[in-house]
Amino acid sequence: MTGCQGELVEKEFDVYIEDSEGNVVLDEKVESLSNGFFDLWLPRDKSFVIKISHEGKTVESEFSTFAEDGTCITTMQLM
């Protein structure tokens, strides 16, 4: 069995997500798990913009939840 390990374990992040219509889907603090990741449950078949901030660093990205999309995003890096 294999798994991924994120760098920021049990840390608090400000997470903001809007859908493609500009509706705010999430705007709250989220704590990463012991593996350094956090889980989000979002509506299917939609496109989103996500902004994550932690200790003055931020990343913003687009993603979607269509059937062909992955369920794990590991490419976002705080800058």
PyMOL Python script that loads the backbone (N, CA, C, O; Angstrom):
from pymol import cmd

cmd.read_pdbstr("""\
ATOM      1  N   MET A   1       0.841  -1.183   0.000  1.00  0.00           N
ATOM      2  CA  MET A   1       0.000   0.000   0.000  1.00  0.00           C
ATOM      3  C   MET A   1       0.882   1.241   0.000  1.00  0.00           C
ATOM      4  O   MET A   1       1.858   1.319   0.747  1.00  0.00           O
ATOM      5  N   THR A   2       0.542   2.193  -0.825  1.00  0.00           N
ATOM      6  CA  THR A   2       1.308   3.439  -0.881  1.00  0.00           C
ATOM      7  C   THR A   2       0.413   4.601  -0.527  1.00  0.00           C
ATOM      8  O   THR A   2      -0.811   4.473  -0.504  1.00  0.00           O
ATOM      9  N   GLY A   3       1.019   5.721  -0.254  1.00  0.00           N
ATOM     10  CA  GLY A   3       0.255   6.912   0.071  1.00  0.00           C
ATOM     11  C   GLY A   3       1.112   8.133  -0.111  1.00  0.00           C
ATOM     12  O   GLY A   3       2.316   8.040  -0.350  1.00  0.00           O
ATOM     13  N   CYS A   4       0.484   9.273   0.003  1.00  0.00           N
ATOM     14  CA  CYS A   4       1.187  10.547  -0.127  1.00  0.00           C
ATOM     15  C   CYS A   4       1.316  11.181   1.251  1.00  0.00           C
ATOM     16  O   CYS A   4       0.485  10.965   2.133  1.00  0.00           O
ATOM     17  N   GLN A   5       2.366  11.962   1.416  1.00  0.00           N
ATOM     18  CA  GLN A   5       2.563  12.704   2.653  1.00  0.00           C
ATOM     19  C   GLN A   5       2.795  14.165   2.308  1.00  0.00           C
ATOM     20  O   GLN A   5       3.778  14.507   1.652  1.00  0.00           O
ATOM     21  N   GLY A   6       1.895  15.015   2.747  1.00  0.00           N
ATOM     22  CA  GLY A   6       2.049  16.453   2.544  1.00  0.00           C
ATOM     23  C   GLY A   6       3.020  17.038   3.549  1.00  0.00           C
ATOM     24  O   GLY A   6       3.305  16.423   4.577  1.00  0.00           O
ATOM     25  N   GLU A   7       3.523  18.215   3.258  1.00  0.00           N
ATOM     26  CA  GLU A   7       4.531  18.850   4.112  1.00  0.00           C
ATOM     27  C   GLU A   7       3.956  19.549   5.331  1.00  0.00           C
ATOM     28  O   GLU A   7       4.620  19.617   6.365  1.00  0.00           O
ATOM     29  N   LEU A   8       2.749  20.066   5.237  1.00  0.00           N
ATOM     30  CA  LEU A   8       2.174  20.867   6.317  1.00  0.00           C
ATOM     31  C   LEU A   8       1.117  20.061   7.069  1.00  0.00           C
ATOM     32  O   LEU A   8      -0.065  20.090   6.727  1.00  0.00           O
ATOM     33  N   VAL A   9       1.553  19.361   8.070  1.00  0.00           N
ATOM     34  CA  VAL A   9       0.715  18.445   8.847  1.00  0.00           C
ATOM     35  C   VAL A   9      -0.004  19.203   9.962  1.00  0.00           C
ATOM     36  O   VAL A   9       0.601  19.973  10.708  1.00  0.00           O
ATOM     37  N   GLU A  10      -1.311  18.962  10.052  1.00  0.00           N
ATOM     38  CA  GLU A  10      -2.147  19.530  11.104  1.00  0.00           C
ATOM     39  C   GLU A  10      -1.962  21.044  11.242  1.00  0.00           C
ATOM     40  O   GLU A  10      -1.789  21.568  12.343  1.00  0.00           O
ATOM     41  N   LYS A  11      -2.002  21.730  10.097  1.00  0.00           N
ATOM     42  CA  LYS A  11      -1.898  23.186  10.049  1.00  0.00           C
ATOM     43  C   LYS A  11      -3.226  23.765   9.577  1.00  0.00           C
ATOM     44  O   LYS A  11      -4.001  23.085   8.904  1.00  0.00           O
ATOM     45  N   GLU A  12      -3.484  25.010   9.928  1.00  0.00           N
ATOM     46  CA  GLU A  12      -4.735  25.665   9.560  1.00  0.00           C
ATOM     47  C   GLU A  12      -4.544  26.515   8.301  1.00  0.00           C
ATOM     48  O   GLU A  12      -3.574  27.264   8.182  1.00  0.00           O
ATOM     49  N   PHE A  13      -5.481  26.384   7.373  1.00  0.00           N
ATOM     50  CA  PHE A  13      -5.461  27.104   6.108  1.00  0.00           C
ATOM     51  C   PHE A  13      -6.762  27.881   5.952  1.00  0.00           C
ATOM     52  O   PHE A  13      -7.819  27.437   6.401  1.00  0.00           O
ATOM     53  N   ASP A  14      -6.675  29.043   5.313  1.00  0.00           N
ATOM     54  CA  ASP A  14      -7.873  29.762   4.890  1.00  0.00           C
ATOM     55  C   ASP A  14      -8.198  29.270   3.488  1.00  0.00           C
ATOM     56  O   ASP A  14      -7.377  29.390   2.579  1.00  0.00           O
ATOM     57  N   VAL A  15      -9.392  28.716   3.310  1.00  0.00           N
ATOM     58  CA  VAL A  15      -9.788  28.143   2.022  1.00  0.00           C
ATOM     59  C   VAL A  15     -11.031  28.875   1.521  1.00  0.00           C
ATOM     60  O   VAL A  15     -12.033  28.998   2.225  1.00  0.00           O
ATOM     61  N   TYR A  16     -10.931  29.357   0.275  1.00  0.00           N
ATOM     62  CA  TYR A  16     -12.031  30.079  -0.357  1.00  0.00           C
ATOM     63  C   TYR A  16     -12.278  29.441  -1.722  1.00  0.00           C
ATOM     64  O   TYR A  16     -11.354  29.316  -2.526  1.00  0.00           O
ATOM     65  N   ILE A  17     -13.527  29.037  -1.988  1.00  0.00           N
ATOM     66  CA  ILE A  17     -13.873  28.402  -3.256  1.00  0.00           C
ATOM     67  C   ILE A  17     -15.118  29.065  -3.834  1.00  0.00           C
ATOM     68  O   ILE A  17     -16.114  29.267  -3.138  1.00  0.00           O
ATOM     69  N   GLU A  18     -15.042  29.401  -5.128  1.00  0.00           N
ATOM     70  CA  GLU A  18     -16.193  29.906  -5.882  1.00  0.00           C
ATOM     71  C   GLU A  18     -16.454  28.969  -7.045  1.00  0.00           C
ATOM     72  O   GLU A  18     -15.522  28.409  -7.622  1.00  0.00           O
ATOM     73  N   ASP A  19     -17.737  28.797  -7.393  1.00  0.00           N
ATOM     74  CA  ASP A  19     -18.055  28.035  -8.598  1.00  0.00           C
ATOM     75  C   ASP A  19     -17.981  28.961  -9.809  1.00  0.00           C
ATOM     76  O   ASP A  19     -17.725  30.157  -9.662  1.00  0.00           O
ATOM     77  N   SER A  20     -18.202  28.418 -10.999  1.00  0.00           N
ATOM     78  CA  SER A  20     -18.048  29.190 -12.235  1.00  0.00           C
ATOM     79  C   SER A  20     -19.086  30.299 -12.385  1.00  0.00           C
ATOM     80  O   SER A  20     -18.918  31.190 -13.217  1.00  0.00           O
ATOM     81  N   GLU A  21     -20.159  30.257 -11.589  1.00  0.00           N
ATOM     82  CA  GLU A  21     -21.161  31.311 -11.611  1.00  0.00           C
ATOM     83  C   GLU A  21     -20.865  32.404 -10.591  1.00  0.00           C
ATOM     84  O   GLU A  21     -21.629  33.363 -10.479  1.00  0.00           O
ATOM     85  N   GLY A  22     -19.777  32.278  -9.850  1.00  0.00           N
ATOM     86  CA  GLY A  22     -19.408  33.271  -8.854  1.00  0.00           C
ATOM     87  C   GLY A  22     -20.009  33.047  -7.488  1.00  0.00           C
ATOM     88  O   GLY A  22     -19.877  33.901  -6.611  1.00  0.00           O
ATOM     89  N   ASN A  23     -20.676  31.906  -7.280  1.00  0.00           N
ATOM     90  CA  ASN A  23     -21.248  31.583  -5.975  1.00  0.00           C
ATOM     91  C   ASN A  23     -20.157  31.082  -5.039  1.00  0.00           C
ATOM     92  O   ASN A  23     -19.349  30.235  -5.417  1.00  0.00           O
ATOM     93  N   VAL A  24     -20.136  31.605  -3.819  1.00  0.00           N
ATOM     94  CA  VAL A  24     -19.168  31.149  -2.827  1.00  0.00           C
ATOM     95  C   VAL A  24     -19.610  29.782  -2.314  1.00  0.00           C
ATOM     96  O   VAL A  24     -20.704  29.636  -1.768  1.00  0.00           O
ATOM     97  N   VAL A  25     -18.754  28.790  -2.493  1.00  0.00           N
ATOM     98  CA  VAL A  25     -19.049  27.421  -2.074  1.00  0.00           C
ATOM     99  C   VAL A  25     -18.462  27.155  -0.690  1.00  0.00           C
ATOM    100  O   VAL A  25     -19.049  26.430   0.113  1.00  0.00           O
ATOM    101  N   LEU A  26     -17.295  27.750  -0.418  1.00  0.00           N
ATOM    102  CA  LEU A  26     -16.627  27.542   0.872  1.00  0.00           C
ATOM    103  C   LEU A  26     -15.787  28.772   1.182  1.00  0.00           C
ATOM    104  O   LEU A  26     -15.109  29.303   0.302  1.00  0.00           O
ATOM    105  N   ASP A  27     -15.829  29.221   2.415  1.00  0.00           N
ATOM    106  CA  ASP A  27     -15.010  30.335   2.878  1.00  0.00           C
ATOM    107  C   ASP A  27     -14.795  30.117   4.373  1.00  0.00           C
ATOM    108  O   ASP A  27     -15.508  30.681   5.203  1.00  0.00           O
ATOM    109  N   GLU A  28     -13.807  29.297   4.701  1.00  0.00           N
ATOM    110  CA  GLU A  28     -13.570  28.964   6.103  1.00  0.00           C
ATOM    111  C   GLU A  28     -12.158  28.454   6.324  1.00  0.00           C
ATOM    112  O   GLU A  28     -11.413  28.212   5.374  1.00  0.00           O
ATOM    113  N   LYS A  29     -11.804  28.296   7.582  1.00  0.00           N
ATOM    114  CA  LYS A  29     -10.525  27.724   7.950  1.00  0.00           C
ATOM    115  C   LYS A  29     -10.648  26.206   7.917  1.00  0.00           C
ATOM    116  O   LYS A  29     -11.643  25.640   8.370  1.00  0.00           O
ATOM    117  N   VAL A  30      -9.614  25.550   7.370  1.00  0.00           N
ATOM    118  CA  VAL A  30      -9.593  24.096   7.260  1.00  0.00           C
ATOM    119  C   VAL A  30      -8.264  23.613   7.807  1.00  0.00           C
ATOM    120  O   VAL A  30      -7.220  24.176   7.478  1.00  0.00           O
ATOM    121  N   GLU A  31      -8.284  22.582   8.634  1.00  0.00           N
ATOM    122  CA  GLU A  31      -7.041  22.029   9.188  1.00  0.00           C
ATOM    123  C   GLU A  31      -6.620  20.789   8.408  1.00  0.00           C
ATOM    124  O   GLU A  31      -7.428  19.897   8.146  1.00  0.00           O
ATOM    125  N   SER A  32      -5.353  20.749   8.048  1.00  0.00           N
ATOM    126  CA  SER A  32      -4.843  19.570   7.342  1.00  0.00           C
ATOM    127  C   SER A  32      -4.772  18.377   8.302  1.00  0.00           C
ATOM    128  O   SER A  32      -4.644  18.537   9.515  1.00  0.00           O
ATOM    129  N   LEU A  33      -4.858  17.209   7.733  1.00  0.00           N
ATOM    130  CA  LEU A  33      -4.850  15.968   8.493  1.00  0.00           C
ATOM    131  C   LEU A  33      -3.414  15.542   8.795  1.00  0.00           C
ATOM    132  O   LEU A  33      -2.472  16.247   8.434  1.00  0.00           O
ATOM    133  N   SER A  34      -3.242  14.410   9.443  1.00  0.00           N
ATOM    134  CA  SER A  34      -1.907  13.909   9.796  1.00  0.00           C
ATOM    135  C   SER A  34      -1.078  13.556   8.561  1.00  0.00           C
ATOM    136  O   SER A  34       0.139  13.403   8.657  1.00  0.00           O
ATOM    137  N   ASN A  35      -1.726  13.426   7.403  1.00  0.00           N
ATOM    138  CA  ASN A  35      -0.981  13.161   6.162  1.00  0.00           C
ATOM    139  C   ASN A  35      -0.656  14.459   5.406  1.00  0.00           C
ATOM    140  O   ASN A  35      -0.080  14.413   4.319  1.00  0.00           O
ATOM    141  N   GLY A  36      -1.023  15.612   5.977  1.00  0.00           N
ATOM    142  CA  GLY A  36      -0.728  16.897   5.365  1.00  0.00           C
ATOM    143  C   GLY A  36      -1.741  17.371   4.338  1.00  0.00           C
ATOM    144  O   GLY A  36      -1.553  18.436   3.750  1.00  0.00           O
ATOM    145  N   PHE A  37      -2.797  16.626   4.104  1.00  0.00           N
ATOM    146  CA  PHE A  37      -3.830  16.988   3.133  1.00  0.00           C
ATOM    147  C   PHE A  37      -5.134  17.281   3.870  1.00  0.00           C
ATOM    148  O   PHE A  37      -5.259  17.000   5.062  1.00  0.00           O
ATOM    149  N   PHE A  38      -6.097  17.847   3.155  1.00  0.00           N
ATOM    150  CA  PHE A  38      -7.439  17.994   3.722  1.00  0.00           C
ATOM    151  C   PHE A  38      -8.463  17.572   2.681  1.00  0.00           C
ATOM    152  O   PHE A  38      -8.235  17.675   1.475  1.00  0.00           O
ATOM    153  N   ASP A  39      -9.595  17.095   3.178  1.00  0.00           N
ATOM    154  CA  ASP A  39     -10.679  16.612   2.314  1.00  0.00           C
ATOM    155  C   ASP A  39     -11.729  17.703   2.139  1.00  0.00           C
ATOM    156  O   ASP A  39     -12.086  18.407   3.083  1.00  0.00           O
ATOM    157  N   LEU A  40     -12.212  17.821   0.913  1.00  0.00           N
ATOM    158  CA  LEU A  40     -13.329  18.711   0.623  1.00  0.00           C
ATOM    159  C   LEU A  40     -14.351  17.941  -0.198  1.00  0.00           C
ATOM    160  O   LEU A  40     -13.990  17.250  -1.150  1.00  0.00           O
ATOM    161  N   TRP A  41     -15.611  18.052   0.161  1.00  0.00           N
ATOM    162  CA  TRP A  41     -16.690  17.442  -0.611  1.00  0.00           C
ATOM    163  C   TRP A  41     -17.407  18.555  -1.352  1.00  0.00           C
ATOM    164  O   TRP A  41     -17.961  19.471  -0.743  1.00  0.00           O
ATOM    165  N   LEU A  42     -17.389  18.464  -2.685  1.00  0.00           N
ATOM    166  CA  LEU A  42     -17.954  19.514  -3.521  1.00  0.00           C
ATOM    167  C   LEU A  42     -18.969  18.934  -4.496  1.00  0.00           C
ATOM    168  O   LEU A  42     -18.929  17.739  -4.791  1.00  0.00           O
ATOM    169  N   PRO A  43     -19.878  19.765  -5.002  1.00  0.00           N
ATOM    170  CA  PRO A  43     -20.865  19.278  -5.965  1.00  0.00           C
ATOM    171  C   PRO A  43     -20.214  18.723  -7.238  1.00  0.00           C
ATOM    172  O   PRO A  43     -19.187  19.226  -7.693  1.00  0.00           O
ATOM    173  N   ARG A  44     -20.823  17.692  -7.793  1.00  0.00           N
ATOM    174  CA  ARG A  44     -20.339  17.089  -9.037  1.00  0.00           C
ATOM    175  C   ARG A  44     -20.627  17.984 -10.241  1.00  0.00           C
ATOM    176  O   ARG A  44     -21.506  18.845 -10.223  1.00  0.00           O
ATOM    177  N   ASP A  45     -19.839  17.733 -11.284  1.00  0.00           N
ATOM    178  CA  ASP A  45     -20.067  18.355 -12.599  1.00  0.00           C
ATOM    179  C   ASP A  45     -20.060  19.880 -12.566  1.00  0.00           C
ATOM    180  O   ASP A  45     -20.915  20.527 -13.170  1.00  0.00           O
ATOM    181  N   LYS A  46     -19.093  20.442 -11.858  1.00  0.00           N
ATOM    182  CA  LYS A  46     -18.949  21.894 -11.770  1.00  0.00           C
ATOM    183  C   LYS A  46     -17.484  22.275 -11.891  1.00  0.00           C
ATOM    184  O   LYS A  46     -16.593  21.451 -11.684  1.00  0.00           O
ATOM    185  N   SER A  47     -17.247  23.551 -12.233  1.00  0.00           N
ATOM    186  CA  SER A  47     -15.900  24.124 -12.263  1.00  0.00           C
ATOM    187  C   SER A  47     -15.776  25.108 -11.109  1.00  0.00           C
ATOM    188  O   SER A  47     -16.743  25.771 -10.736  1.00  0.00           O
ATOM    189  N   PHE A  48     -14.575  25.195 -10.551  1.00  0.00           N
ATOM    190  CA  PHE A  48     -14.332  26.028  -9.373  1.00  0.00           C
ATOM    191  C   PHE A  48     -13.014  26.779  -9.486  1.00  0.00           C
ATOM    192  O   PHE A  48     -12.126  26.407 -10.252  1.00  0.00           O
ATOM    193  N   VAL A  49     -12.912  27.847  -8.700  1.00  0.00           N
ATOM    194  CA  VAL A  49     -11.640  28.514  -8.432  1.00  0.00           C
ATOM    195  C   VAL A  49     -11.429  28.393  -6.934  1.00  0.00           C
ATOM    196  O   VAL A  49     -12.331  28.680  -6.146  1.00  0.00           O
ATOM    197  N   ILE A  50     -10.223  27.963  -6.542  1.00  0.00           N
ATOM    198  CA  ILE A  50      -9.894  27.811  -5.130  1.00  0.00           C
ATOM    199  C   ILE A  50      -8.718  28.700  -4.797  1.00  0.00           C
ATOM    200  O   ILE A  50      -7.778  28.830  -5.582  1.00  0.00           O
ATOM    201  N   LYS A  51      -8.776  29.312  -3.628  1.00  0.00           N
ATOM    202  CA  LYS A  51      -7.675  30.109  -3.104  1.00  0.00           C
ATOM    203  C   LYS A  51      -7.372  29.591  -1.707  1.00  0.00           C
ATOM    204  O   LYS A  51      -8.255  29.535  -0.851  1.00  0.00           O
ATOM    205  N   ILE A  52      -6.115  29.212  -1.479  1.00  0.00           N
ATOM    206  CA  ILE A  52      -5.679  28.692  -0.188  1.00  0.00           C
ATOM    207  C   ILE A  52      -4.568  29.596   0.331  1.00  0.00           C
ATOM    208  O   ILE A  52      -3.638  29.932  -0.402  1.00  0.00           O
ATOM    209  N   SER A  53      -4.671  29.989   1.599  1.00  0.00           N
ATOM    210  CA  SER A  53      -3.660  30.840   2.228  1.00  0.00           C
ATOM    211  C   SER A  53      -3.208  30.221   3.542  1.00  0.00           C
ATOM    212  O   SER A  53      -3.987  29.593   4.260  1.00  0.00           O
ATOM    213  N   HIS A  54      -1.910  30.420   3.837  1.00  0.00           N
ATOM    214  CA  HIS A  54      -1.339  29.929   5.090  1.00  0.00           C
ATOM    215  C   HIS A  54      -0.082  30.741   5.391  1.00  0.00           C
ATOM    216  O   HIS A  54       0.851  30.769   4.588  1.00  0.00           O
ATOM    217  N   GLU A  55      -0.060  31.393   6.534  1.00  0.00           N
ATOM    218  CA  GLU A  55       1.099  32.162   7.008  1.00  0.00           C
ATOM    219  C   GLU A  55       1.664  33.099   5.947  1.00  0.00           C
ATOM    220  O   GLU A  55       2.873  33.128   5.720  1.00  0.00           O
ATOM    221  N   GLY A  56       0.790  33.862   5.300  1.00  0.00           N
ATOM    222  CA  GLY A  56       1.216  34.855   4.333  1.00  0.00           C
ATOM    223  C   GLY A  56       1.499  34.333   2.938  1.00  0.00           C
ATOM    224  O   GLY A  56       1.815  35.118   2.044  1.00  0.00           O
ATOM    225  N   LYS A  57       1.395  33.051   2.732  1.00  0.00           N
ATOM    226  CA  LYS A  57       1.597  32.472   1.404  1.00  0.00           C
ATOM    227  C   LYS A  57       0.246  32.045   0.848  1.00  0.00           C
ATOM    228  O   LYS A  57      -0.650  31.642   1.590  1.00  0.00           O
ATOM    229  N   THR A  58       0.117  32.143  -0.485  1.00  0.00           N
ATOM    230  CA  THR A  58      -1.173  31.879  -1.124  1.00  0.00           C
ATOM    231  C   THR A  58      -0.976  31.118  -2.426  1.00  0.00           C
ATOM    232  O   THR A  58       0.053  31.238  -3.091  1.00  0.00           O
ATOM    233  N   VAL A  59      -1.987  30.336  -2.769  1.00  0.00           N
ATOM    234  CA  VAL A  59      -2.049  29.695  -4.084  1.00  0.00           C
ATOM    235  C   VAL A  59      -3.485  29.784  -4.569  1.00  0.00           C
ATOM    236  O   VAL A  59      -4.425  29.668  -3.782  1.00  0.00           O
ATOM    237  N   GLU A  60      -3.649  29.992  -5.869  1.00  0.00           N
ATOM    238  CA  GLU A  60      -4.974  30.037  -6.487  1.00  0.00           C
ATOM    239  C   GLU A  60      -4.952  29.145  -7.714  1.00  0.00           C
ATOM    240  O   GLU A  60      -3.982  29.140  -8.472  1.00  0.00           O
ATOM    241  N   SER A  61      -6.024  28.390  -7.908  1.00  0.00           N
ATOM    242  CA  SER A  61      -6.069  27.448  -9.027  1.00  0.00           C
ATOM    243  C   SER A  61      -7.511  27.181  -9.437  1.00  0.00           C
ATOM    244  O   SER A  61      -8.448  27.401  -8.671  1.00  0.00           O
ATOM    245  N   GLU A  62      -7.661  26.702 -10.665  1.00  0.00           N
ATOM    246  CA  GLU A  62      -8.963  26.253 -11.150  1.00  0.00           C
ATOM    247  C   GLU A  62      -8.979  24.730 -11.150  1.00  0.00           C
ATOM    248  O   GLU A  62      -7.956  24.087 -11.385  1.00  0.00           O
ATOM    249  N   PHE A  63     -10.149  24.163 -10.884  1.00  0.00           N
ATOM    250  CA  PHE A  63     -10.321  22.715 -10.961  1.00  0.00           C
ATOM    251  C   PHE A  63     -11.797  22.419 -11.194  1.00  0.00           C
ATOM    252  O   PHE A  63     -12.637  23.314 -11.111  1.00  0.00           O
ATOM    253  N   SER A  64     -12.106  21.167 -11.485  1.00  0.00           N
ATOM    254  CA  SER A  64     -13.499  20.789 -11.716  1.00  0.00           C
ATOM    255  C   SER A  64     -13.770  19.397 -11.162  1.00  0.00           C
ATOM    256  O   SER A  64     -12.856  18.656 -10.800  1.00  0.00           O
ATOM    257  N   THR A  65     -15.070  19.064 -11.108  1.00  0.00           N
ATOM    258  CA  THR A  65     -15.496  17.793 -10.511  1.00  0.00           C
ATOM    259  C   THR A  65     -16.313  16.954 -11.489  1.00  0.00           C
ATOM    260  O   THR A  65     -17.269  16.284 -11.096  1.00  0.00           O
ATOM    261  N   PHE A  66     -15.930  16.995 -12.765  1.00  0.00           N
ATOM    262  CA  PHE A  66     -16.595  16.164 -13.760  1.00  0.00           C
ATOM    263  C   PHE A  66     -16.066  14.734 -13.669  1.00  0.00           C
ATOM    264  O   PHE A  66     -15.026  14.498 -13.053  1.00  0.00           O
ATOM    265  N   ALA A  67     -16.766  13.786 -14.269  1.00  0.00           N
ATOM    266  CA  ALA A  67     -16.436  12.360 -14.152  1.00  0.00           C
ATOM    267  C   ALA A  67     -14.992  12.049 -14.530  1.00  0.00           C
ATOM    268  O   ALA A  67     -14.375  11.174 -13.922  1.00  0.00           O
ATOM    269  N   GLU A  68     -14.441  12.747 -15.521  1.00  0.00           N
ATOM    270  CA  GLU A  68     -13.079  12.453 -15.975  1.00  0.00           C
ATOM    271  C   GLU A  68     -12.005  13.135 -15.123  1.00  0.00           C
ATOM    272  O   GLU A  68     -10.818  12.887 -15.335  1.00  0.00           O
ATOM    273  N   ASP A  69     -12.384  13.978 -14.174  1.00  0.00           N
ATOM    274  CA  ASP A  69     -11.425  14.697 -13.330  1.00  0.00           C
ATOM    275  C   ASP A  69     -10.918  13.838 -12.185  1.00  0.00           C
ATOM    276  O   ASP A  69     -11.626  12.970 -11.677  1.00  0.00           O
ATOM    277  N   GLY A  70      -9.686  14.094 -11.791  1.00  0.00           N
ATOM    278  CA  GLY A  70      -9.114  13.391 -10.648  1.00  0.00           C
ATOM    279  C   GLY A  70      -9.762  13.828  -9.352  1.00  0.00           C
ATOM    280  O   GLY A  70     -10.395  14.881  -9.282  1.00  0.00           O
ATOM    281  N   THR A  71      -9.602  13.027  -8.349  1.00  0.00           N
ATOM    282  CA  THR A  71     -10.194  13.337  -7.045  1.00  0.00           C
ATOM    283  C   THR A  71      -9.159  13.814  -6.039  1.00  0.00           C
ATOM    284  O   THR A  71      -9.502  14.132  -4.900  1.00  0.00           O
ATOM    285  N   CYS A  72      -7.899  13.866  -6.445  1.00  0.00           N
ATOM    286  CA  CYS A  72      -6.830  14.293  -5.549  1.00  0.00           C
ATOM    287  C   CYS A  72      -5.954  15.300  -6.286  1.00  0.00           C
ATOM    288  O   CYS A  72      -5.389  14.992  -7.336  1.00  0.00           O
ATOM    289  N   ILE A  73      -5.845  16.497  -5.733  1.00  0.00           N
ATOM    290  CA  ILE A  73      -5.013  17.535  -6.338  1.00  0.00           C
ATOM    291  C   ILE A  73      -3.755  17.683  -5.498  1.00  0.00           C
ATOM    292  O   ILE A  73      -3.826  18.017  -4.315  1.00  0.00           O
ATOM    293  N   THR A  74      -2.614  17.437  -6.107  1.00  0.00           N
ATOM    294  CA  THR A  74      -1.344  17.493  -5.378  1.00  0.00           C
ATOM    295  C   THR A  74      -0.367  18.495  -5.988  1.00  0.00           C
ATOM    296  O   THR A  74       0.807  18.509  -5.617  1.00  0.00           O
ATOM    297  N   THR A  75      -0.828  19.329  -6.914  1.00  0.00           N
ATOM    298  CA  THR A  75       0.065  20.203  -7.650  1.00  0.00           C
ATOM    299  C   THR A  75       0.046  21.655  -7.164  1.00  0.00           C
ATOM    300  O   THR A  75       0.791  22.481  -7.690  1.00  0.00           O
ATOM    301  N   MET A  76      -0.767  21.974  -6.200  1.00  0.00           N
ATOM    302  CA  MET A  76      -0.857  23.354  -5.729  1.00  0.00           C
ATOM    303  C   MET A  76       0.249  23.612  -4.709  1.00  0.00           C
ATOM    304  O   MET A  76       0.448  22.830  -3.780  1.00  0.00           O
ATOM    305  N   GLN A  77       0.963  24.718  -4.897  1.00  0.00           N
ATOM    306  CA  GLN A  77       2.084  25.050  -4.024  1.00  0.00           C
ATOM    307  C   GLN A  77       1.938  26.480  -3.517  1.00  0.00           C
ATOM    308  O   GLN A  77       1.777  27.413  -4.303  1.00  0.00           O
ATOM    309  N   LEU A  78       1.996  26.641  -2.209  1.00  0.00           N
ATOM    310  CA  LEU A  78       1.916  27.973  -1.600  1.00  0.00           C
ATOM    311  C   LEU A  78       3.161  28.771  -1.964  1.00  0.00           C
ATOM    312  O   LEU A  78       4.278  28.260  -1.881  1.00  0.00           O
ATOM    313  N   MET A  79       2.964  30.036  -2.372  1.00  0.00           N
ATOM    314  CA  MET A  79       4.095  30.904  -2.721  1.00  0.00           C
ATOM    315  C   MET A  79       3.995  32.192  -1.948  1.00  0.00           C
ATOM    316  O   MET A  79       4.850  33.066  -2.092  1.00  0.00           O
TER     317      MET A  79
END
""", "prot")
cmd.dss("prot")
cmd.show_as("cartoon", "prot")
cmd.util.cbc("prot")
cmd.orient("prot")
